[in-house]
Amino acid sequence: MIAIVQLLIKYALFPAFAMETTLNTIDFFVLILATVFIAAGGYVINDIYDIETDAINKPSKVIIGKSITENKANKLYFLFTITGVCLGFYLSHAVGRPPFFGLFVIISALLYVYASYLKQIAVAGNIVVSILVALSLLIVGIFELIPVITIENENVQTTMLEILTDFGIFAFLINFIREIVKDIQDVDGDHKAGMQTLPILFGKTRTSKITMVLTIITILIILYYITTFLYMHEVAVAYYLIAVVGPLIYITIKLYSAENNAHFKHISLMLKLVMVSGMLSMVLYRIIL
């Protein structure tokens, strides 16, 4: 999903605005690989620290300790993370911005801290991992747009960075809501592991209502964006209302009545689909501009 979104930014969003970009095809592929490798490392280390909770929450999906040993999983974590960071080091020097390398180090470090510590703290872990999801979009703008900013194109490049930031905010909000929903699903295993997630502190029902309010706020933000920036483009308005706002209203209704894990699993899937449909809206800019 990370790779697809980054490809959409490069080959759907940027061409719609005729953006001046930095990376050639090979270097852009390196950026995708660096991001995906670091994300893969994050998933592995997360699974390592989740062995106890996953054994309760989703025993059929446990891999570490069954399909592969914990020792092998640690080796995979180091391999994926070091590969991603090294690719980031190459890329940062390739675009003439060595300090950009720090992004890959920080993201890798945050993924480790999230898995080992932050995810046990209510909201903090949800916020951090959602920021990292948003960064997987913004990093394309950082590497593609910033190195070629000049006085002549500054306004255009800055506008595109703002649009990317809007998509990043959308990704943050949807992922943040989904992380809380997943915490509701995993409350039993998390409680046994001594975690302090939102559902453990406030209970599943109250947390569900909090998530419902967050979803309503997200809907209002999207409606504001539509009425402020896209109201003249009927195709875009129709797409967002049908593919993004409509499903979010459905999710809000479901959150109000959700009672068991099957309900929350369905809501989590719907949120993932909303994320996909929201990112696919980048193709619209080729049509409306």
C-alpha positions in Angstrom: 0.0 0.0 0.0 2.9 2.4 0.8 4.4 1.7 -2.6 1.1 2.2 -4.5 0.5 5.5 -2.8 4.0 6.7 -3.5 3.6 5.7 -7.2 0.3 7.6 -7.3 2.0 10.7 -6.0 4.8 10.5 -8.6 2.8 9.4 -11.6 -0.7 10.8 -11.0 -0.5 13.8 -8.7 2.7 15.4 -9.8 2.0 15.2 -13.6 -1.4 16.8 -13.1 0.4 20.0 -11.9 3.3 19.6 -14.3 5.7 19.6 -11.3 9.4 19.9 -11.5 10.8 16.9 -9.7 14.2 15.6 -8.5 14.3 11.9 -8.8 14.7 9.8 -11.9 12.9 6.5 -12.3 15.7 4.5 -10.6 16.2 6.8 -7.7 12.4 7.0 -7.1 12.4 3.2 -7.0 15.1 3.4 -4.4 12.9 5.7 -2.3 10.1 3.2 -2.5 12.4 0.4 -1.5 13.9 2.4 1.4 10.4 3.2 2.7 9.1 -0.3 2.3 12.2 -2.0 3.9 12.0 0.3 6.9 8.2 -0.3 7.2 8.8 -4.1 6.9 11.4 -3.9 9.7 8.8 -2.0 11.8 6.3 -4.8 11.3 8.8 -7.5 12.2 9.9 -5.8 15.5 6.3 -5.1 16.3 5.4 -8.8 15.9 8.4 -9.7 18.1 7.1 -7.6 20.9 3.5 -8.7 20.3 4.1 -12.5 20.6 2.3 -12.6 24.0 -0.6 -10.4 23.0 -1.0 -12.0 19.5 -1.2 -15.4 21.1 -4.5 -14.2 22.7 -5.8 -11.7 20.2 -5.1 -13.5 16.9 -3.6 -17.0 17.6 -4.2 -18.1 14.0 -2.0 -15.3 12.6 1.0 -15.7 14.9 4.1 -16.2 12.8 7.0 -15.7 15.1 7.5 -18.8 17.3 5.6 -20.9 14.8 6.7 -20.4 11.2 10.0 -18.7 12.1 12.0 -18.4 15.3 12.3 -15.2 17.3 16.1 -15.2 16.6 15.4 -15.4 12.8 12.8 -12.6 13.2 15.4 -10.4 14.9 17.8 -11.0 12.1 15.1 -10.1 9.5 14.4 -6.9 11.5 18.0 -5.8 11.4 18.3 -6.8 7.7 15.2 -4.9 6.6 16.0 -1.8 8.7 19.7 -1.5 7.8 18.9 -2.0 4.1 16.3 0.7 4.3 18.5 3.1 6.1 21.5 2.5 3.7 19.2 3.1 0.7 18.1 6.3 2.4 21.8 7.3 2.9 22.4 6.8 -0.8 19.3 8.7 -1.8 20.0 11.7 0.4 23.5 12.1 -1.1 22.1 11.5 -4.6 19.8 14.5 -4.3 22.5 16.6 -2.7 20.8 16.9 0.7 22.7 14.7 3.1 20.7 15.9 6.2 17.6 14.2 4.7 19.3 10.9 5.7 18.2 11.8 9.3 14.6 11.1 8.3 15.3 7.4 7.7 17.1 7.1 11.0 14.4 8.9 12.9 11.6 6.8 11.3 13.5 3.6 12.0 14.1 4.6 15.6 10.5 5.6 16.2 9.2 2.3 14.8 11.4 0.5 17.4 10.4 2.8 20.3 6.7 2.4 19.2 7.0 -1.4 19.2 9.0 -1.7 22.5 7.4 1.0 24.6 5.0 3.6 23.1 2.3 1.3 22.0 1.7 0.4 25.7 0.8 4.0 26.4 -2.8 5.2 25.7 -3.0 7.4 22.5 0.8 8.1 22.4 1.5 4.9 20.3 -1.5 5.5 18.1 -0.3 9.1 17.3 3.3 8.1 16.6 2.4 5.3 14.2 -0.2 7.5 12.4 2.5 10.2 12.0 4.8 7.6 10.4 2.0 6.6 8.0 1.6 10.3 7.0 5.4 10.6 6.6 5.3 7.8 4.0 3.5 10.3 1.8 5.3 13.5 2.8 8.7 11.9 2.2 8.0 11.8 -1.5 7.5 15.6 -1.5 10.6 16.1 0.6 12.8 14.3 -1.9 11.0 15.2 -5.1 10.1 18.8 -4.6 12.4 20.5 -2.1 15.7 20.0 -3.8 14.5 21.7 -7.0 12.8 24.7 -5.4 13.9 28.0 -7.0 12.6 31.5 -6.8 10.7 31.0 -10.0 8.9 27.8 -9.0 8.6 28.3 -5.3 4.9 29.1 -5.2 4.0 26.0 -7.3 6.3 23.7 -5.4 5.0 25.0 -2.1 1.4 24.6 -3.2 2.1 20.9 -4.1 3.7 20.4 -0.7 0.5 21.8 0.9 -1.6 19.4 -1.1 0.6 16.5 0.0 0.2 17.7 3.5 -3.5 17.6 3.2 -3.3 14.0 2.0 -0.9 13.3 4.9 -3.4 14.7 7.4 -6.2 12.5 5.9 -3.9 9.5 6.2 -3.1 10.4 9.8 -6.7 10.8 10.9 -7.9 7.6 9.2 -5.0 5.6 10.5 -5.4 7.1 14.0 -9.0 6.0 14.1 -8.2 2.6 12.9 -5.4 2.1 15.4 -7.9 2.8 18.2 -10.4 0.4 16.7 -7.7 -2.2 16.6 -6.9 -1.5 20.3 -10.6 -2.2 21.0 -10.2 -5.6 19.2 -7.0 -6.5 21.0 -8.1 -5.4 24.5 -8.0 -8.8 26.1 -4.4 -9.6 25.1 -3.2 -6.0 25.7 -4.7 -6.1 29.2 -2.9 -9.4 30.0 0.4 -7.9 28.8 -0.1 -4.9 31.1 -0.6 -2.3 28.4 -2.5 1.0 29.1 -4.4 1.5 25.8 -7.5 3.7 25.6 -10.0 0.8 25.7 -8.3 -0.6 28.9 -8.4 2.8 30.6 -11.9 3.9 29.5 -13.6 0.6 28.5 -14.6 -0.6 25.0 -18.0 1.2 24.9 -16.6 4.7 25.9 -13.6 4.2 23.5 -16.0 3.3 20.7 -17.9 6.6 21.3 -14.7 8.5 21.4 -13.7 7.0 18.0 -17.2 7.8 16.7 -16.6 11.5 17.6 -13.2 11.4 15.9 -14.8 10.0 12.8 -17.4 12.8 12.7 -14.6 15.4 13.1 -12.8 13.7 10.1 -16.0 13.9 8.0 -16.3 17.6 8.9 -12.7 18.3 7.9 -13.2 16.5 4.6 -16.4 18.4 3.9 -14.6 21.7 4.7 -11.9 20.7 2.2 -14.4 19.9 -0.5 -16.4 23.1 -0.1 -13.3 25.3 0.1 -11.1 23.8 -2.6 -13.1 21.4 -4.9 -16.6 22.9 -5.0 -16.2 23.8 -8.7 -15.2 20.3 -9.7 -18.3 18.2 -9.8 -16.5 14.9 -10.5 -14.2 15.4 -7.5 -17.0 16.4 -5.2 -19.1 13.3 -6.2 -16.1 11.0 -5.8 -15.3 12.3 -2.3 -18.9 12.1 -1.2 -19.5 8.6 -2.5 -16.1 7.0 -1.9 -14.9 8.7 1.3 -17.6 10.6 3.1 -20.3 8.0 2.6 -18.3 5.1 4.0 -17.2 7.3 6.9 -20.8 8.0 7.8 -21.5 4.3 7.6 -18.5 3.7 9.9 -19.9 6.3 12.3 -23.2 4.5 12.5 -21.5 1.1 13.0 -19.3 2.5 15.8 -22.4 3.7 17.6 -23.9 0.1 17.6 -20.7 -2.0 17.6 -20.6 -4.6 20.5 -18.2 -7.4 19.6 -14.9 -8.1 17.9 -16.6 -9.1 14.7 -18.2 -5.6 14.5 -14.9 -3.8 15.2 -13.0 -6.1 12.7 -15.5 -5.0 10.0 -15.1 -1.3 10.9 -11.3 -1.7 10.7 -11.6 -3.2 7.2 -13.9 -0.4 6.2 -11.4 2.2 7.4 -8.6 0.5 5.4 -10.9 0.7 2.3 -11.5 4.4 3.0 -7.8 5.0 3.2 -7.4 3.3 -0.2 -10.2 5.3 -1.8 -8.9 8.5 -0.4 -5.4 7.9 -1.8 -6.9 6.8 -5.2 -8.5 10.3 -5.4 -5.0 11.5 -6.5 -6.0 10.3 -10.0 -8.8 12.8 -10.0 -6.4 15.7 -10.4 -5.5 14.4 -13.8 -9.2 14.8 -14.7 -10.1 18.1 -13.1 -7.1 20.1 -13.9 
